[in-house]
Amino acid sequence: MSSVTKLHKESAPKSVGVYIITCSTSKFKQIQANETPSDESGDIIEELARDSGNVVVGRTLISDSVPMIRKTTRKALAESRVDVVIITGGTGFSTTDATYEAIEPTLDREIPGFGELFRKISFDEIGSAAMLSRAFAGIVGQRAIFCLPGSPNAVRTAMQRLILPELGHLVGLARGH
């Protein structure tokens, strides 16, 4: 690690506010039918974020639609305690996957290395199907957004290997520190 990177990490926030959004039309329909859907990927994000000393400010499960994803993300970003939004689901290529279309145009800056590294790590784990992920990340204002697949294994990989090791560092940089 370079001395500049080490210095940035040492001065980075040790705890950040996390908002979790799960995009799943089928699970959202369960909520509308007064059922309680499982949300393993959201549970993994929450557990790993808390275990690493971060604060989960909010969590919601929504339908995989561009308007709902944008509205929910805007609402999360408007919360002063939120430093990062982590969205799981809707990053594939099915006709109902809408997270990329909803969020990418709203980014001030993209973090291309996140998607590149995620797909590389995924390729090493699952092979060529990794190219079918549109996982990506970026900055809106002074806040980070990570968009992950809905797969629990993919979420765990992204959180443990990429997001959590750099989260404080990234938030510090986004804040201009």
Sequence and secondary structure as in RCSB ss.txt:
>XXXX:A:sequence
MSSVTKLHKESAPKSVGVYIITCSTSKFKQIQANETPSDESGDIIEELARDSGNVVVGRTLISDSVPMIRKTTRK
ALAESRVDVVIITGGTGFSTTDATYEAIEPTLDREIPGFGELFRKISFDEIGSAAMLSRAFAGIVGQRAIFCLPG
SPNAVRTAMQRLILPELGHLVGLARGH
>XXXX:A:secstr
  HHHHHHHHHS S  EEEEEEE HHHHHHHHTT     HHHHHHHHHHHHTT EEEEEEEE S HHHHHHHHHH
HHHSTT SEEEEES  SSSTT  HHHHHGGG SEE HHHHHHHHHHHHHHHGGGGGG   EEEEETTEEEEEE S
 HHHHHHHIIIIIHHHHHHHHHHHTT 
